[in-house]
């Protein structure tokens, strides 16, 4: 089934009704007291611990919980401890919506931290916009969204593709084959890729989408062989990444002649497949585990102490980690005021924090983050060698590929 915004809004509308049954008094005067009372602040943690995207989302859950424990070990926030309400949406968008309703309506969480796929973000979006709550989304995504109820801490296309596509064309050639998982994120990112290729005189020799969890790429590999692209541009996610890489290598293809260039393949997928299957391929992201900084050294060391010496960090777990500390700073800024979702959002706008990737900042207009784009080449040891990186943080522009549109404090402007 093709995942579209319309389909998800329909499914979440049903889930929203079901989730709200039994809560006739959803919001009452001074209900904010439920969000920060009895010495605790309740937050929701909504990452898939089972299902096809659990290979990535477990690490996002882990990084979030580690940050919560760090905050509590440091005395909490303004003398209050964070209490995490954990739910497993099992890689299913409709379940995401149902669990989001529970966390917002029943558990009275002041913010919810979650989602990997855009499908799941789109599924929960109506919940947070209707209930005036706040969702923290740590994943790179396609842009073209302007919500005042989401904090976006992952990269948008101008922070991943703007330099990546020209570099790939210059280095390998102009013929691209686009392969992605079948939902909104890969299709929108591929639209951006096609816009850039057109400007560069490039050519799309094939475009195909496979279901989430897809594991048989024989027919796709035959098309690679027939079309002979210079670059395979991959927006495949979850377990499918592992299957694609293993079958690519088994088919005798070489990254020296036809590399896969991805926005979604990270250290965690490589750890699951084995470094030899990813070696030589490329990823564009704001963070790689091997980044040299004091903050990253501490992040990696603490993560491995907690989750095992062979555990890896990557660009979405890093954002899942630093966004919790942004939340901490926002609540500290509120001080003795009412800790409500909207107060947290307003306090977060413009905040800066030293993240493992470098100093990041929340854009006060569009609620996305200034980040540090990098291009990395996967190595046999499972790490990335940084080939190119920005000299400064890059402003987030969620509508960058669509002239005349922009996300402002007053909402979406333009056609």
C-alpha positions in Angstrom: 0.0 0.0 0.0 1.3 3.5 -0.8 1.5 5.6 2.3 0.1 9.1 1.7 -0.8 12.0 3.9 -4.5 11.5 3.1 -4.4 7.8 4.1 -2.7 8.6 7.4 -5.0 11.4 8.3 -7.9 9.1 7.7 -6.4 6.3 9.8 -5.4 8.7 12.7 -8.8 10.3 12.8 -10.3 6.8 13.6 -7.5 6.1 16.1 -8.0 9.6 17.7 -11.7 8.9 18.3 -10.9 5.5 19.8 -8.1 6.9 21.9 -10.3 9.6 23.4 -13.1 7.5 24.5 -13.4 7.6 28.3 -11.9 11.0 28.7 -14.8 13.4 28.6 -12.9 16.1 30.4 -9.8 16.3 28.2 -8.6 19.7 29.3 -9.7 21.6 32.4 -8.7 24.9 33.9 -5.2 24.7 35.4 -4.8 21.3 33.8 -1.1 22.2 33.3 -0.6 21.3 37.0 -0.9 17.7 35.9 2.1 18.1 33.6 4.4 19.3 36.4 3.1 18.2 39.8 4.3 16.3 42.8 7.9 16.9 42.0 7.8 15.2 38.6 7.4 16.2 34.9 5.9 13.5 32.7 7.2 13.0 29.2 6.2 10.4 26.6 8.7 8.2 24.8 7.2 6.8 21.6 9.8 4.8 19.6 9.2 1.3 18.1 10.8 -1.4 20.1 9.3 -4.1 17.7 8.6 -4.3 14.0 10.5 -3.4 10.9 11.9 0.0 12.0 12.9 -1.2 15.5 16.5 -1.8 14.2 16.8 2.0 14.3 14.2 3.1 16.8 15.5 1.0 19.7 18.7 3.1 19.6 16.6 6.3 19.5 14.7 5.1 22.6 18.0 4.2 24.3 19.5 7.6 23.7 16.4 9.3 24.9 16.3 7.3 28.1 20.0 7.9 28.7 19.4 11.6 28.5 16.5 11.4 30.9 18.6 9.5 33.4 21.4 12.1 33.0 19.0 14.9 33.7 17.6 13.1 36.8 21.0 12.2 38.1 21.9 15.9 37.9 19.0 16.8 40.1 16.2 17.0 37.6 14.8 20.2 36.2 14.1 23.0 38.6 14.0 20.4 41.4 11.6 18.1 39.5 12.4 14.7 38.2 11.5 13.5 34.7 9.1 10.6 34.6 9.2 8.7 31.2 6.0 7.0 30.1 7.2 4.5 27.5 5.0 3.0 24.7 5.9 0.7 21.9 4.0 1.6 18.6 5.5 -1.5 16.9 6.4 0.3 13.6 2.7 0.8 12.8 1.4 4.4 12.0 -2.1 3.7 13.3 -0.6 2.4 16.6 1.6 5.5 16.8 -1.6 7.6 16.7 -3.4 5.5 19.3 -0.4 5.6 21.7 0.0 9.3 21.2 -3.6 9.8 22.2 -2.9 7.8 25.4 0.2 9.8 26.3 -1.5 13.1 25.7 -5.0 12.5 27.0 -4.5 9.9 29.7 -0.9 10.3 30.9 -0.9 14.1 30.6 2.7 14.2 29.2 3.9 17.7 28.7 5.8 16.6 25.6 6.3 13.4 23.7 9.5 12.3 22.1 9.3 9.8 19.2 9.1 8.6 15.6 11.5 7.6 12.9 9.5 7.5 9.8 7.6 10.4 8.3 4.6 8.0 8.1 4.5 7.8 11.9 5.0 11.5 12.3 2.1 12.3 10.0 0.0 9.8 11.9 0.5 11.5 15.2 0.5 15.1 14.0 -3.3 15.6 14.2 -3.2 14.5 17.9 -0.7 17.2 18.9 -2.2 19.9 16.8 -5.7 19.3 18.1 -4.7 19.0 21.7 -2.1 21.8 21.6 0.6 19.4 22.9 4.2 19.2 21.7 5.9 16.4 19.7 9.7 16.2 19.4 10.9 14.6 16.2 14.6 13.7 15.9 14.7 12.2 12.4 15.9 13.7 9.1 12.9 14.2 7.0 11.6 15.6 3.7 10.6 19.1 4.9 7.4 20.7 3.5 5.9 20.8 7.0 5.2 23.8 9.2 3.6 22.8 12.5 3.7 24.8 15.7 3.2 21.6 17.7 6.4 19.8 16.5 10.0 20.4 17.4 12.1 19.2 14.5 15.7 18.3 15.5 16.7 16.2 12.5 18.0 17.4 9.1 15.9 18.7 6.2 16.8 18.4 2.5 18.9 21.6 2.3 21.0 20.1 5.2 21.5 16.8 3.4 21.1 17.0 -0.3 22.2 20.6 -1.2 25.8 19.7 -1.2 25.5 15.9 -1.5 23.9 15.6 -5.0 26.4 18.0 -6.7 29.3 16.2 -5.1 27.9 12.8 -6.3 27.4 14.1 -9.8 30.9 15.6 -9.9 32.5 12.5 -8.4 30.6 9.7 -10.1 28.4 10.9 -12.9 24.9 12.1 -13.8 22.9 8.9 -14.1 20.9 8.1 -11.0 18.6 5.2 -10.0 16.3 6.1 -7.2 15.2 3.3 -4.8 13.2 3.9 -1.7 10.7 2.5 0.8 7.1 3.2 -0.2 5.9 6.1 1.9 6.0 9.9 1.9 9.6 10.5 3.0 11.4 8.7 0.2 9.1 10.1 -2.4 9.5 13.7 -1.3 13.3 13.4 -0.9 13.5 11.9 -4.4 11.5 14.9 -5.7 14.2 17.1 -4.3 16.9 14.9 -5.8 15.2 15.2 -9.2 15.0 19.0 -8.9 18.8 19.1 -8.2 19.6 16.7 -11.0 17.7 18.7 -13.5 19.7 21.8 -12.5 22.9 19.8 -12.9 22.0 18.2 -16.2 21.5 14.8 -14.6 19.2 11.9 -15.5 17.0 9.6 -13.6 17.3 6.2 -15.2 14.9 4.4 -12.8 12.7 5.0 -9.8 11.2 2.4 -7.7 9.6 2.0 -4.2 9.3 -1.2 -2.1 7.1 -1.9 0.9 8.3 -1.2 4.4 10.0 -4.4 5.6 10.7 -5.6 2.0 13.5 -8.1 1.8 13.8 -9.4 -1.7 15.6 -7.1 -4.1 16.3 -9.5 -7.0 14.2 -7.6 -9.5 15.6 -4.3 -8.4 19.2 -5.5 -8.8 18.4 -6.7 -12.3 17.2 -3.2 -13.1 20.5 -1.8 -11.7 22.3 -4.1 -14.1 20.2 -3.1 -17.1 20.2 0.7 -16.6 23.9 1.0 -15.4 23.4 4.1 -13.2 26.4 6.0 -12.0 24.8 6.3 -8.5 22.1 4.4 -6.7 20.3 6.9 -4.6 18.7 5.0 -1.7 16.0 6.1 0.7 15.3 2.6 1.8 14.7 2.3 5.6 14.7 -0.2 8.5 15.4 -3.9 8.0 15.2 -3.4 4.2 18.5 -1.5 4.2 20.3 -4.6 5.5 18.7 -6.9 2.8 19.5 -4.4 0.0 23.2 -4.1 0.9 23.7 -7.9 1.4 22.0 -8.7 -1.9 23.9 -5.9 -3.8 27.2 -7.4 -2.7 26.0 -11.0 -3.5 25.1 -9.9 -7.0 28.7 -8.8 -7.6 28.2 -5.1 -7.7 31.0 -2.8 -6.6 30.7 0.7 -4.9 33.8 1.7 -6.9 31.7 1.7 -10.1 28.2 2.1 -8.8 27.9 3.3 -5.2 24.8 3.5 -3.2 24.3 7.0 -1.8 21.9 7.2 1.1 20.2 9.7 3.4 19.2 6.9 5.8 21.9 4.3 6.1 23.8 4.8 9.4 26.1 3.0 11.8 23.2 1.1 13.4 22.1 -0.5 10.1 25.8 -1.3 9.3 26.2 -2.9 12.7 23.3 -5.1 11.9 24.5 -6.1 8.4 28.3 -6.2 8.9 30.8 -3.6 7.8 31.9 -5.5 4.7 28.4 -5.0 3.1 28.4 -1.2 3.6 32.1 -0.4 2.9 32.6 2.0 0.1 29.0 3.4 0.1 28.1 7.0 1.1 25.7 8.7 3.5 24.9 12.4 4.0 24.1 13.3 7.6 24.8 16.0 10.3 26.5 13.4 12.6 28.7 10.4 12.4 29.9 8.4 15.4 33.5 9.1 14.6 33.1 12.9 14.8 35.9 14.4 16.9 34.6 16.6 19.7 34.7 16.5 23.5 30.9 16.3 23.6 30.8 13.4 21.2 33.5 11.5 23.1 31.5 11.7 26.3 28.3 10.8 24.4 29.8 7.7 22.8 31.6 6.6 26.0 28.4 6.9 28.1 26.3 5.2 25.5 28.6 2.2 25.3 28.9 1.9 29.1 25.1 1.7 29.3 24.3 -0.4 26.2 27.4 -2.4 25.6 30.9 -1.9 24.2 29.8 -2.8 20.7 26.8 -0.4 20.6 26.9 2.4 18.0 25.6 5.9 17.9 24.3 7.5 14.7 22.6 10.6 13.4 19.1 10.0 14.7 20.1 8.6 18.1 22.3 11.7 18.5 19.3 14.0 17.8 17.1 11.9 20.1 19.7 12.5 22.8 20.3 16.3 22.3 16.6 17.2 21.9 16.0 15.9 25.4 18.6 18.3 26.7 17.0 21.1 24.7 13.8 20.2 26.5 15.7 20.5 29.8 17.0 23.9 29.0 13.5 25.1 27.9 11.9 24.0 31.2 14.8 25.6 33.1 14.1 28.8 31.2 10.4 28.6 32.2 11.5 28.5 35.9 8.6 28.9 38.3 6.1 29.5 35.5 3.5 27.0 34.3 5.2 24.1 32.5 2.7 23.6 29.6 3.4 22.3 26.1 3.1 25.7 24.6 5.3 27.3 27.2 8.0 24.7 26.5 7.7 25.3 22.8 8.0 29.1 23.2 11.0 28.7 25.6 12.8 26.4 23.1 12.7 28.8 20.2 16.2 30.2 19.7 17.9 28.0 22.3 21.4 26.8 21.6 23.1 23.7 23.0 26.4 21.9 22.5 25.4 18.6 20.9 27.8 15.8 20.0 27.8 17.1 16.4 28.6 20.6 17.5 26.6 23.6 18.6 23.0 23.4 17.4 20.2 26.1 17.6 16.5 26.0 17.3 15.2 28.4 14.6 12.6 30.5 16.3 10.5 30.8 13.2 10.2 27.2 11.9 11.2 25.2 15.0 13.8 23.2 13.1 17.5 23.1 14.0 20.7 24.6 12.7 22.9 21.5 12.0 26.3 20.5 10.6 26.0 18.6 7.2 28.7 16.0 6.4 29.3 13.4 3.7 30.7 10.1 5.0 32.0 7.0 3.3 31.3 3.7 5.1 34.3 1.7 6.1 34.7 -2.0 6.7 34.9 -1.5 10.5 31.4 -0.1 10.5 32.3 3.5 10.9 32.3 6.4 8.4 35.2 8.4 7.1 34.1 12.0 6.6 34.8 13.1 3.0 33.3 16.6 3.2 31.7 18.7 5.9 30.3 22.2 6.2 32.5 24.9 7.7 29.6 26.3 9.7 26.2 25.2 10.9 23.5 25.4 8.2 20.1 27.1 8.7 17.1 24.8 8.3 14.9 25.6 5.3 12.1 23.1 5.2 10.7 24.5 2.0 14.1 25.1 0.4 13.3 23.1 -2.8 10.0 24.9 -3.3 10.6 28.7 -4.1 8.0 31.0 -2.8 7.1 28.9 0.3 8.5 29.3 3.8 7.6 28.4 7.4 7.4 31.5 9.6 6.2 32.3 13.1 2.8 33.0 11.6 2.7 29.7 9.8 3.2 28.6 6.1 3.7 31.5 3.7 3.4 31.2 -0.1 1.5 29.1 -2.5 
